[in-house]
Amino acid sequence: MWRILPSAASAELPGGVAVSDLTDGLPPDRRRWAILAQGLVITLAVLDGSIANIALPSIAVDLNISAADSIWVVNAYQMAVTVALLPMASLGDIYGYRTVYKWGLVLFLLGSLACGLSDTLTMLTLSRVAQGFGAAGVMSVNTALVRFIFPRAQLGRGMGINGLVVSVSSAAGPSIAAGILSIGPWPWLFLVNIPLGLVALAMVRTLPVTPHATYRFDWGSAAMNAATFGLVILALDGFGHGGSRLLALGLLVLGVAVGFVFVRSQLRQASPILPVDLFRIPAFALSVLTSVCSFIAASMAAVSLPFLFEARGLGTLATGLLITPWPLMAGLVAPLAGRLSDRVPAGKLGGIGLAVMALGLGAVSLVPAGAAWWDVAWRLGMCGAGFALFQSPNNRLLIASAPRERSGAGSGMLSTARLLGQTLGAASVALVFGLTAAMGVEAGAEITITLAAGFAVLATLVSVLRLRV
């Protein structure tokens, strides 16, 4: 059940936010501050998904652990984010999106402080889990807040700005990490979050206060959600990184079994943590499936491209520069795609974008050894432009197709689809590399990128199906 708010323009919610603000966005002046606050918070959450990668060798030496064990510094954060997204989104529906956003940021900052003070792998891993739970609080309701910040007629523009921030943050992670490590030790990668996060925390009050649901949080469903995603991710990690195949298979079977019980239980609830009720809306279901397929393609390419270029004799710096056209074009096209998505159907605009991305990936898979930098750059630029052209309209349709009072559930599912696609894509790369080991890394990378193009084609077909609903 939801609390019914008065319709009078003069009515106010706690915090002095007028109901009229929530029906069609915030006033322009306040909207700009809200966008700035939201951009700063989501930047911190996205950056910490990749910023630690470049420091893993240093962390391994300082903590006297193996390189394989240091991977938990990355995996702990990603797994915590994934298992907590949907429960955090449910909390957002119950207590308000700004509340969950604020306390998610507080937990993220406490986790960052604990990471910076860690002197053992156990402490650092647990601190990264806390960081991940905090980041999940931010990511789970991020796009739901966009829906209340921007007027309905400008929702696509809001999604475009949000997509630009996420793209730039993702691309800038390794460069920012390298800059910090050039002047200080690895703990500063986490401690730098503190001053920026405190500024963001002071600005959170500019975000809109949203209606609250009256139902209670379902702890049992939250536990089954965590078990389902956690077991499946551990299984995929085991398959992809050379672990015991029997153990990985056992974890996968157990995860699927728990997931089956979880989904059955959610079908009987009016406001489930896993929004199975929203999947009855064709536009929502197709948008989630399109997102998963597209992120599988993007993740497969992102993981395999460095191997392809380095196998052809390029160094780490040259490889990083050569991949730059993808995020650069994505950042340039995202705002334009957002504006277009307010006027052009998502199925059409997203389908065009994904078709361009598929062509770009196909062109990358055929790039000859020894090709000039510009001959590689335009192919990767196509991928980035196509992906950005798809993402904003897809996100707009996904969040707008959910009822306004279920914006948190829609936002959580949007982020879950992204992380699920990225996880499946990375696991697929490891699996293909394992199966093609005898052929060499270069051949394995070429095959992987070709498969990524295939997933982009599949995403294109699913996107076009939305024109019929």
N, C-alpha and C positions, 0 to 999 in steps of 0.2 A: 504494500500500500504506500501511497505517496501523500504527503501533506499538500492539500490544495491551497494555493496562494491566492490572495485577493487580486482582482483584475484592475483595480483602480490605479491610475498612473501615479498617485501619491503614495501608494503602499510601499513599505520598505522592509527589507530583510535585515537581520542583525548585521551591524557594521555600516549601516547607512546606505546600502546599495538598493536602489529603486528596482522594483519588479520590472519596470519598463526596460531597465538596462539588460535584464536577462532575456526578455522576449526578442530583442533585436540588437544585441550587442551593446558594448559600452560607448559612452560619448567619445568623440575623436581624441580629445586631450588625454583622457584617462586610458584610452585604448593604446596610445603610444607607450605610456609607462608600463602598462600590462605586458605588451609585446616585448619590451626591453627586459622586464623581470623574467618572463617566461624563457626568453632566448638565453639569458645568462644561466639559468638553472639547468635547462636541457643541454646546454653546451657542456657543463661540468659532468653531467650524467653520461653523455655519449663519449666524451673524451676518455673517461676512465675505463671504458670498455676496451680500449686499445693502447692507452698511453703506457701501460706497464710492460707491453710486449718487448720493446727495445731494451728494457733494463733487466730482462731475465738472466742474462749471463752474469751481470754484476750482483744481482740478488743471490744467485746460486753460489758465487764465491764468498760473499759476505756472510751468508747464513750457513755455509759449509754443507750444501746439499747438492744433489745431482741435477743435471739439466732437466732430466725427465720429471723429477719432483717439483722443480720450479714452475712447471706448467700449471700446477694447481693455483698459482697466484692469478692466472688468467681464468682458468676453468671455474674456480670458486665464485668469482664475480658473475660470470655469464650464467651459471646454473642458478644462483640466487635470484638474479633478475627474472629468469624464465619461470621459475616455480612460483614466484610471488606476484607476477603481473596481474593475473586474473583475480586473486583474493584482494589485492590492493585496489583494483578497479571497483570491486564490490563495496569495499570500505568507502570509496569515493562517492558511490551512489547513496550510501547510508549517512555518512557524516559530512558530505560536501567535498567537492573536488579541491577547493583551495586548502581545506584543512589537511587532507591527505598529502597534497603537494608540499605544504609547509613542514609537516612532521616527517615526510620522506626526506626532505632536504636536511632537516636536523639530524636524522639518523645517518644520512650520507656523510655529513660533516664529522660526526663522532667517529664513524668508521674510518674516515680519512685520517683523523688524528691518531687513532689506534694503529693504522697502517704505518704512519710515519714513525711511531715509537716502537714498532715490532722488532724483536731481535731473535725470533725463532720462526720457522716455517709454520708451526701450528698457530702461533699468535697472528702471523700475517694472513694466513688463510682464513681464520675466523673473522679477522677484521675486514677482509675483502667480502666475506659473506654479509656482514653488517652493511658495508657499503652497497652491495648489490640489492639488499632489501630496501635500502633508502632510495636507490636509483629506480627501483621498481615502483615505489610510491610516486615518483615524479613522472616516469614514462607512462604509467598506467592511465593517468588522467590528463596527460598533456594535450591530446587532440580534443578531449571533451571540453577543456577550458577554451580552446580555440573557438569552439562552437558558441560559447557564451561571450567571448571577447568581441568577435566580429559579427556584423549584421548578416542575416541569411544571404543577402544578395552578394556579399563579399567573402563568403566562407571559403571559396576556392582561393582567393587572394591570401587569406590567412593560412591555408594549408601550404601554399607556395612559399610563404615566408618561413613557415615552420620547416618545410623540406629543405630550404636553403641553409638554415641554421644547422640542421642535422647533417647535411652533406658536407658543409665546410668543416664542422667539428670532426667528423669521421676522417676526412682527408688530412686535417691538420694534426691529428694525434701523434703520428711518428715524428713529425718535424718539431712540434712543441716539446716532446719528450727528449729529443736529441739536444735541443737548446738548453733545457733545464739540466740535463746530465753533463753538459759541457762546462757548467759553472758550479755544480753541486752534486752530492751523492744521491742515490736513488730514493731515499725517504722524502726528498723534496718534491718528487712527482705527486705525492699524496698531500703533503703539508701545504703546497701552494693552493689547494682547494679551500683552505680555511678562510683567508681574507676575502677571496672572491665570493665564497659561499655566504659569509656574513653580510656582505653588501646585498647579495641576492635575497637573503632572509629578510632584510629590512624593507625590500621592495615587494615582497609577496603580498603585502596588504593592498596593493593596487589591483590584484586579481579579483574577479567577481566572486561574490558569495552565491552559491547555487542552492536550489531546493534539496531537501533531505528526504530519503525514504524512511518509512517507519518500521520495516521488517528488520530482524536481527541478523547479525553476521553468522554464517554457517561454518563453524569450526571443523565439523566432520568433512564437509565438501572441500574445505581448504586443504585438509590433510591428504585427502584422496587426489586432489589436483597436484599437490607437491610430489606425491609418490608416483603418479603417472608420468609427469614430465621428467622428474628426476631419474627414474629408472630407465626410461627410453633414451634420455640423453647419455647416461652412463653406458648403456648398451651400444649406442652409435659410436661413442668415443672408443669403446673397446674394439669394435669392428675396424675402426679406422686407424687405430694407432698400434696395431700388432699385439693386443692383449689376448687373453685366452678366449678363443672363439666360443667354446662351450659355455664359459661364464657369461660372455656377452649375450649369447642366445638365451640363456636362462633369465638374465635381467630383462631382455626384450619381451619374452613370453610373460614374465611376471608383470611388467609394465603395461602390456596390452590387456592382461586379465584385470588388473586394477582399473585401467582406463574404461573397460567395458562396464564394470560395476559403477564407476563414477558417472559415466554418461547416462546409464539407466536411472541412477538416482536423480540426476539433474532434470530429466524429462518430467519428473513428478513435481517439480518445484515451480512456483510462479515467477520467482526472480533468481534464477540459478547463477552460481559463480561462473560456470562455463555456460555462456549464453546460447544454449542450444535452441531456445525459443526464437532467437533472432535469425537462426539459420533457416527458419521457415520463410523468411523474406528473401526472395530470389536474388535481388540486387546485393544484399548483404553477403549471402553465401558465395555468390560468384566473385565478389570483390575480395573476399578472404582467400579463396582458392587462387585467384589471379595473383594476389600478393605473395602467397607462399611459393608459387611456381617462379615468379620473377626474381624473388630473393634467392632461391636455389640457384638460378642462372647467374645472378650477380656474384654470389658468394663463391661459386665454382670458379668463375673467372678471376676474382680478386685473389683467391688462394693460389691458383695455378700460374698466373701470369709471371710472378717473380721467378718461379722455377723455370719457366720457358725462356725468359730473357737471360737469366744467369747461366742456364745450360748453353746459351749461345755466346757466352763469353763476356757478358756485361757485368760490371761491378754493382754493388749494392746501391751506391749513389745514382749511377746511371739508370738502374732499374727503377728507382723511386721517381726520378724525373720523367722517365718514359711513360710511367703509369699516370702521371699527373693530369693529362688531358681528360681522363674520365671524370674525376671529381670536379675539375675546373669547368667543364661543359655542363655538368649536372648543376653546379651552383649558378651558372649563368642562365640556364633555361628554366630552373624551378620557379622563379617569380612569374615569368611569362606563362608557364603552364598553369600556374595558379589562377591567373586572370582569365585565361582561356577556358578553364574548367567551370567558370561561372556561366559560360554561354554555350559551350560545346558538350554534348553528352559524353560521359566518362567512357562508355563502351567504345565510342568512335575515337576520341582523343587518346585514350589509353591504348587502344589497339594499334593506332598509328605509331605511338611511341615505342611499344614493345616490338613491332615489326622492324622499326629502325634499329633497335637494340639487337634484335636477332641477326639482321644484316651485318651490323658492326661486328658481332661476335664471329659470324661466319667469315668475315673479311680478316679478322685477327687470326683465326685458325689457319688461314692460307698465307699469312705474311711470310715472305721468303727470308731465309737466314741472310744476314748481312744487309737487310733493308735499311734505307736512310731513315733517320729519326722521324722526318715528316711523314714518311710512308706508313709508319706505325701510329703516329699521333692522330691522323685523321680517322683511322679505324676505331681507336679508343675514344676519340671525341664523339663519334657516332653512338657508341655504347652509352656514354654518359648523357648525351642529349636525349636519346630515346628513353632511357630509364627515368630521367627527370620529367619528360613529357607524359610518362605514364603515372608516376607516383602521386602527383598532386591531385589530378582528377579521380584517381582510384581512392585515395584517402578521403577526399571530399564526399564521394558517393557512399563509401562504407560508413562513415560517421553520420551522414545525413539520413541514411536509410534506416538507422535505428531510431526508435522513439526518443524524443528529447530527454525524457526522464531516465532513459537507459544509455545516455551518452557515455557514462563511465564504462559500462560493459562493452560498448562498441569500441571505445578507445583502448581498453585492455586487450580486446581481441585483435585490434590493428597491430599493436606492438608484439603480441604473441605470434601472429602470423609472420611478422618480420624476423623475429628471433628463431622461430621454427624453421623458416626457409634458410636462414644463414647457417643454422646448425646442420640441417640435412645437406646443404651444399658443401660445407667443409668436410663432413663425414664422407660424402661421395667422392671428393677429391682424394682423400686418403685411401679409400677403397680402390679407386681406379689405379692410383699409383702402385698399390700393392699387387694388383692383378697384372699390371704391365711392367713390372720391375725388370724383367728380362729384356725388354725393348729399350730401356733407358728413360731417364727423366724427361728429356725433350719430347719423345714420342708420347709419353704419358700425359704431359701437359697439353699437347696438341689435341689428343683424344678428349681430354676433359673439357677443353674450350669448345670443341665441336658439340659435345653433349650439352654444354651450357646453352649453346645456340638453339638446340632442340627444345630445351625447357622454355626458352624465350618464345619460341614458336607456339608451344603449348599454351603459354600464358596469353599470347596474342589471340588464339582461338577462344579461350575462355572469356577474355575481355569483350570480344565481339558479340558473344552470346548475350551480354547485358543489353544490347540494343533491342532484344526481343522481349524484355521483361518490363 
